[in-house]
């Protein structure tokens, strides 16, 4: 066995004259690292237990085996027990080994340092090795980061030697990773669908505002019969949506197919009138056409056997979006947001 020098000490320890080492750490290479039992015991409860364990043979030369990792990694580990410091270069070279040692010998400060360091250095090439280690070393935060990287870059990771090794020797972990990726993709689709739905509800709530505005105040070319639109100030702040509704109203007023229910554009207009009536709280004073009639028909349907859960859900969602839009967003921001013609998606939502 070859004897190495005592690990360098920093800070307070360096300012005090160190006694002679009283233990030696045995590494896998056969080299010995001199150390002080009191320092090792104070830094690690596991090493403390080993040091205090009665020896079978009485000998002044006490040895503590730390095997299974390279000598240099053990040397850095002992240095950390003395100084509580680890350089970026050491973390780059021995981060995986140091995490294993920190877990086995219960050194939480080093374990946290390794977890952060390895998370910053995750790559397609090392993520499989790291995730295998996290399962053995109880590092859930680092394991989750590994899973997310695997989910986002699976095609690249699938080509690495680490993944091929995993497929041959750890099929259970492979299955766990594939299930996580499948669930993550399902969650992404759900979030995307909810964002699209919420965007549509916001568009419909804006359409309700524009419908009330057109029928009560008028806008550019469409308005109440008792209002002179030639004196109007010009396009409103929601002109994109408002203009689409004006075109729809003009078509609705002149279409001959709507009587027999053969025009899809007229059906959309009926749906907008009905949706407004379902949200409107003052049908007697409302100037939107058919508001009171739709309200009375809805009351009759509730008293009868008629039931339309999908429609009621749509009404609740649009009313909620309308309330949130008016309360949470400043007026100027609402006016500057890009508008979309609600008539494009309304039919698809209701049917």
C-alpha positions in Angstrom: 0.0 0.0 0.0 1.2 3.5 -0.8 0.8 6.3 1.7 -0.5 9.7 0.6 -0.2 13.0 2.4 -2.8 14.3 4.7 -5.6 16.2 3.0 -5.1 20.0 2.9 -7.1 21.9 5.5 -8.5 25.4 5.2 -9.9 28.1 7.4 -9.8 27.6 11.1 -8.3 24.2 10.9 -5.3 25.6 8.9 -4.7 28.2 11.6 -4.3 25.6 14.3 -1.4 23.2 14.3 -2.8 19.8 13.3 -1.9 16.7 15.4 -0.6 13.6 13.7 -3.2 11.6 11.7 -4.6 8.7 13.7 -6.5 6.9 11.0 -5.9 5.9 7.3 -8.6 5.7 4.6 -8.1 2.7 2.4 -9.0 3.2 -1.3 -9.7 0.7 -4.1 -6.3 1.4 -5.6 -4.6 0.3 -2.4 -3.4 3.8 -1.6 -3.9 5.2 1.9 -5.0 8.7 2.8 -4.0 9.8 6.4 -6.8 11.5 8.3 -7.9 12.6 11.7 -10.7 10.5 13.3 -12.3 13.4 15.2 -12.7 15.4 12.0 -14.1 12.5 10.1 -16.5 11.6 13.0 -17.8 15.1 13.3 -18.5 15.4 9.6 -20.2 12.0 9.1 -22.2 9.9 11.5 -21.5 6.8 9.4 -17.7 7.3 9.7 -18.2 8.1 13.4 -19.9 4.7 13.9 -17.0 3.0 12.0 -14.4 4.8 14.0 -16.0 3.9 17.3 -16.6 0.3 16.4 -14.4 -2.0 18.5 -11.5 -3.4 16.6 -11.0 -7.2 16.4 -7.3 -6.7 16.5 -5.6 -4.2 18.7 -3.4 -2.0 16.5 -2.4 1.6 16.5 -2.8 1.7 12.7 -6.5 2.1 12.3 -7.9 1.8 8.7 -11.3 2.9 7.2 -12.1 1.3 3.9 -13.8 3.6 1.3 -14.0 1.4 -1.8 -15.7 1.2 -5.1 -14.8 4.7 -6.4 -11.5 6.1 -7.8 -8.8 7.2 -5.4 -9.0 10.9 -6.6 -12.7 11.0 -5.8 -12.1 9.6 -2.3 -9.4 12.2 -1.8 -11.8 15.1 -2.8 -14.4 13.6 -0.5 -11.9 13.6 2.5 -10.9 17.2 1.6 -14.6 18.2 1.7 -14.9 16.7 5.2 -12.1 19.0 6.3 -12.9 22.2 4.5 -16.6 21.9 3.4 -15.4 23.1 -0.1 -15.5 21.5 -3.5 -14.3 23.3 -6.7 -16.2 23.3 -10.0 -13.5 21.4 -11.6 -13.7 18.7 -8.9 -17.5 18.6 -9.3 -17.1 18.2 -13.1 -14.7 15.3 -12.7 -16.1 13.4 -9.7 -19.7 14.7 -9.2 -21.3 11.3 -9.6 -18.8 9.6 -7.3 -19.1 12.3 -4.7 -22.9 12.0 -4.7 -22.6 8.3 -4.0 -20.1 8.9 -1.2 -22.2 11.7 0.3 -25.3 9.5 0.4 -23.5 6.4 1.8 -21.7 8.3 4.5 -24.5 10.8 5.3 -22.9 14.1 4.5 -26.0 16.2 3.6 -24.1 19.4 2.7 -22.0 17.6 0.1 -25.1 15.8 -1.2 -26.9 19.1 -1.8 -23.8 20.5 -3.5 -23.6 17.4 -5.8 -27.3 17.5 -6.5 -27.1 21.1 -7.7 -23.8 20.6 -9.6 -25.0 17.5 -11.4 -28.3 19.2 -12.3 -26.4 22.0 -14.0 -24.3 19.5 -15.9 -27.0 17.2 -17.1 -26.7 16.2 -20.8 -28.1 13.7 -23.2 -25.0 11.6 -22.7 -24.9 11.4 -18.9 -28.6 11.6 -18.0 -29.1 7.9 -17.9 -26.1 7.3 -15.6 -27.3 10.1 -13.3 -30.9 8.9 -13.1 -29.7 5.4 -12.1 -27.6 7.0 -9.4 -30.5 9.1 -8.1 -32.6 6.0 -7.4 -29.8 4.6 -5.3 -29.0 7.8 -3.5 -32.5 9.1 -2.8 -32.2 12.3 -4.7 -35.8 13.0 -5.9 -35.2 16.6 -7.1 -32.3 15.5 -9.3 -34.3 12.5 -10.5 -37.2 14.8 -11.6 -34.8 17.0 -13.6 -33.4 13.9 -15.3 -36.9 12.7 -16.1 -37.8 16.1 -17.6 -34.6 16.1 -19.8 -35.4 12.6 -20.9 -38.9 13.6 -21.8 -37.8 16.7 -23.8 -34.8 15.1 -25.6 -35.8 11.5 -25.8 -34.9 11.0 -29.4 -31.3 12.1 -28.7 -31.0 10.1 -25.5 -32.3 7.0 -27.2 -29.2 7.0 -29.4 -26.7 7.0 -26.5 -24.8 4.0 -25.1 -26.3 4.7 -21.7 -29.9 4.1 -23.0 -28.9 1.0 -24.8 -27.3 -0.3 -21.6 -30.4 0.5 -19.7 -32.6 -1.4 -22.2 -30.5 -4.5 -21.7 -29.9 -4.5 -17.9 -32.6 -2.3 -16.3 -36.0 -2.8 -18.1 -37.9 -1.7 -15.0 -36.3 1.8 -15.1 -36.8 1.9 -18.8 -40.6 1.3 -18.3 -40.7 3.9 -15.6 -39.1 6.5 -17.9 -41.4 5.6 -20.8 -44.5 5.9 -18.5 -43.3 9.4 -17.3 -42.7 10.5 -20.9 -46.2 9.3 -21.9 -47.8 11.1 -18.9 -45.8 14.2 -19.6 -47.0 14.3 -23.2 -50.6 13.7 -22.0 -50.3 16.7 -19.5 -48.9 18.9 -22.3 -51.8 18.0 -24.5 -54.3 18.7 -21.7 -52.7 22.1 -21.0 -52.7 23.0 -24.7 -56.3 22.1 -25.0 -57.3 24.1 -21.9 -55.4 27.1 -23.2 -57.2 26.9 -26.6 -60.6 26.5 -24.8 -59.9 29.5 -22.6 -58.8 31.5 -25.6 -62.1 30.7 -27.3 -64.1 31.6 -24.2 -62.3 34.9 -24.1 -63.1 35.5 -27.8 -66.8 34.7 -27.2 -66.9 37.0 -24.2 -65.5 39.8 -26.3 -68.0 39.0 -29.0 -70.8 39.5 -26.4 -69.3 42.9 -25.5 -69.2 43.9 -29.2 -72.8 42.7 -29.8 -74.1 44.9 -26.9 -72.0 47.8 -28.2 -73.3 47.5 -31.8 -76.9 47.1 -30.7 -76.8 50.0 -28.2 -74.3 52.5 -29.5 -73.6 51.4 -33.1 -70.2 51.0 -34.7 -69.1 52.1 -38.2 -71.9 50.8 -40.5 -74.2 48.9 -38.1 -76.3 50.1 -35.2 -79.7 50.9 -33.8 -82.3 52.2 -36.2 -82.7 55.4 -34.2 -79.0 56.3 -34.5 -77.3 58.3 -37.3 -74.1 56.2 -37.9 -72.7 58.9 -40.2 -71.9 60.9 -37.1 -70.1 58.0 -35.4 -66.5 58.8 -34.3 -65.1 55.8 -36.2 -63.9 52.2 -35.4 -64.0 51.1 -31.8 -61.0 49.6 -30.0 -62.2 46.1 -30.7 -62.7 46.7 -34.4 -61.5 43.3 -35.6 -64.2 41.4 -33.7 -66.7 44.2 -34.1 -66.3 44.3 -37.9 -66.8 40.6 -38.2 -70.0 40.8 -36.2 -71.3 43.7 -38.3 -70.8 41.6 -41.5 -72.6 38.7 -39.8 -75.5 40.9 -38.8 -75.8 42.4 -42.3 -76.0 38.9 -43.7 -78.5 37.8 -41.1 -80.8 40.7 -42.0 -80.9 39.9 -45.8 -80.4 36.2 -46.0 -83.4 34.3 -47.4 -82.2 30.8 -46.4 -82.3 31.4 -42.6 -86.1 30.9 -42.6 -85.6 27.2 -43.4 -82.5 26.9 -41.3 -80.3 26.3 -44.3 -77.6 28.9 -43.7 -74.7 28.2 -41.4 -73.8 31.9 -41.0 -77.3 32.6 -39.8 -77.1 29.7 -37.4 -74.0 31.3 -35.9 -75.9 34.6 -35.5 -78.8 32.8 -33.7 -76.3 31.2 -31.4 -74.7 34.5 -30.6 -78.1 36.0 -29.8 -78.9 33.0 -27.6 -75.6 33.2 -25.8 -76.0 36.8 -25.1 -79.5 36.2 -23.7 -78.1 33.5 -21.4 -75.6 35.9 -20.0 -77.6 39.1 -20.0 -79.0 40.2 -16.6 -81.4 42.9 -17.8 -83.5 41.5 -20.7 -86.2 44.0 -20.3 -83.9 46.9 -20.9 -81.5 45.2 -23.3 -81.4 46.5 -26.9 -79.9 43.3 -28.4 -82.5 41.6 -30.6 -84.3 38.5 -29.3 -82.8 38.8 -25.9 -86.1 38.7 -24.0 -87.5 36.0 -26.3 -84.6 33.7 -25.8 -84.7 34.3 -22.0 -88.4 33.3 -21.8 -87.8 30.2 -23.9 -84.9 29.2 -21.6 -87.2 29.6 -18.6 -89.9 27.4 -20.3 -87.3 24.7 -21.1 -86.2 24.6 -17.5 -89.7 24.1 -16.4 -90.2 21.3 -18.9 -88.0 18.3 -19.6 -85.5 20.1 -21.8 -81.9 19.8 -20.7 -78.7 21.0 -22.4 -75.7 20.6 -20.1 -73.2 21.4 -22.8 -74.9 24.8 -23.5 -75.0 25.6 -19.8 -71.4 24.8 -19.4 -70.5 27.1 -22.4 -72.6 29.9 -20.8 -70.8 29.5 -17.4 -67.3 29.5 -19.1 -68.0 32.5 -21.3 -69.6 34.4 -18.3 -66.5 33.6 -16.2 -64.1 34.7 -18.9 -66.1 37.9 -19.4 -65.9 38.7 -15.6 -62.2 37.8 -15.4 -61.3 39.8 -18.5 -63.1 42.9 -17.1 -61.5 42.6 -13.6 -58.0 41.3 -14.1 -56.8 43.1 -17.3 -56.3 46.8 -17.7 -58.4 48.4 -20.3 -55.5 49.5 -22.4 -54.0 46.1 -22.5 -57.3 44.5 -23.5 -57.6 47.0 -26.4 -54.1 46.2 -27.6 -54.4 42.5 -27.7 -54.9 40.9 -31.2 -58.6 40.2 -31.9 -60.0 37.1 -33.8 -63.3 36.8 -35.5 -65.4 34.8 -33.1 -67.7 33.6 -35.8 -65.0 31.2 -37.1 -65.1 29.0 -34.0 -68.5 29.4 -32.4 -70.2 26.6 -34.3 -67.4 24.2 -33.5 -67.7 24.9 -29.8 -71.5 24.4 -29.6 -71.9 21.4 -31.8 
